[in-house]
Amino acid sequence: MAAINSNFLKLKAGYLFPEIARRVKAYSEANPAMAPRIIRCGIGDVTEPLPPAVVNAMHEGVEEMANRETFKGYGPEQGYEFLRQAIVDHQFAGLGISADEIFVSDGSKCDTGNILDIFGKGNVIAITDPVYPVYVDTNVMAGNTGAADDKGAYAGLLYLPCNAENGFVAAVPETKADLIYLCFPNNPTGAVATRAQLEAWVRYARETDAIILFDAAYEAFIQDPAIPHSIFEIEGARDCAIEFRSFSKNGGFTGVRCAYVVIPKTVTGQAEDGSRVPLHQLWSRRHSTKFNGASYPVQKAAAAVFSEQGKQEVAALIGHYMGNATLLREACTELGLPVFGGENAPYVWVGCPAGLSSWDMFDKMLNEAQVVITPGSGFGSAGEGYFRISAFNSRENVREVCRRLKALVA
């Protein structure tokens, strides 16, 4: 009989977003007349069309694939040089990152989970709470945790509370951690870390020989010029950090799939014999063994994001979504609810009305207003009492969400 990976049995009943989809489906089937009214502001999926520069580049890539002279078969697993160099030139200029430290992939969700392949057992893993569920669940799958308690917290993880008092930015722990997950701008809270706060984390990582796993998927939404976009803007980070980036939110690639990981060659881990091993070479081997590279038309389209036309069109997309976030923030503030995020991120993090739990608020919004939000408790126990609203939608839908929210809560 084939043995299974029993760590999967420790996972809670369902991943957050499929559970939301299940509840919405059940409501729609039970209330077919109301189903057309449903507005989805739950999952962080973009809604606006791809920028024209991206579409044109993708068409060009497809045309190249249609001719023997320009056809592309297997490309370099790490990504085509034209895209890797464009990433360096436009995202990391002056930060000491080279093109061969970029690994192109099909999504940051995959990368943040797959990165565990290059780390061994016994690491102390620090997770902010609330947190993007993928960080937790993939560690459970990998056997890095014990069982979950009644609140859903897993034994073996070092939880770093994020709350209104600390602005939803976790403080550096007093205890030792080996792997530290940081996400800024944050999903789900929309919080951002100041330069001083990131400097404290880099200092901690260097002093304790820890590795920071820095998820910067939403960096394009930062509006405050004082907020760093990359962990590598912090001196010393090249020795202790890995950064994850995505084209999903800025370029609208959620259905196209393209992202990248930045692993400086100076970041090392410790082997069983005590020797230091560059993580770059481990990930390069893992990447080339388990991945055959993102498709050529997709990479060509991704490079177009950095063209002059592409940058203008992406800026317009960001402006659209951030305009939505402003409307949502203002509506929730007018209702007297605690409001966070939405200023440097496309997510608005809102305190539930008195007496309602996160899932109570989810059900109330779905059943009475036909609006899908995300319950805060789905991101961890510290998220209880909050809900997340995504600004990824049309302006018309967002205005309607604001109207319904006011009618429901006022």
Number of C-alpha atoms within 10 A of each C-alpha: 3 4 5 8 10 12 18 14 12 16 18 12 8 10 13 19 15 11 13 20 14 13 16 21 13 11 18 19 12 11 12 10 9 15 15 10 12 18 18 22 21 22 18 22 18 22 14 14 11 21 23 15 23 27 18 15 20 21 16 15 21 16 13 16 16 12 10 8 8 11 13 15 9 10 14 15 18 23 23 20 14 12 20 21 18 19 22 20 15 13 15 19 12 11 15 11 20 18 20 18 18 25 24 27 25 23 23 24 17 13 21 19 17 16 17 17 11 15 15 13 9 11 15 18 22 23 21 25 24 26 28 22 17 16 19 24 21 21 18 24 17 18 17 22 22 14 16 15 9 8 11 15 18 21 14 19 20 20 20 19 19 20 15 11 7 10 14 23 24 20 14 17 13 7 9 17 22 16 22 21 19 26 25 28 29 26 27 30 33 23 24 26 20 14 16 12 15 24 18 15 23 26 19 20 24 17 9 13 18 25 24 25 19 22 26 21 26 24 23 21 23 21 14 11 7 9 18 20 23 20 27 25 17 18 13 15 25 22 21 25 25 23 25 23 26 29 23 23 24 25 29 22 24 19 10 18 19 24 23 23 24 24 27 25 17 14 18 22 19 14 11 7 6 8 9 12 15 15 20 22 16 16 20 18 13 15 20 13 10 10 13 15 21 22 20 22 22 22 26 22 27 29 23 24 25 21 15 10 15 20 18 15 20 23 15 14 22 23 14 17 27 23 18 25 27 16 18 27 25 14 19 21 14 11 14 13 17 15 22 21 26 29 21 23 28 31 32 26 28 23 23 24 16 8 8 15 19 23 20 14 22 24 20 17 19 20 17 13 19 23 24 26 23 26 28 29 22 25 26 21 17 21 24 20 21 27 27 31 29 27 30 26 20 15 16 9 18 23 15 14 25 18 14 17 20 14 12 12 14 9
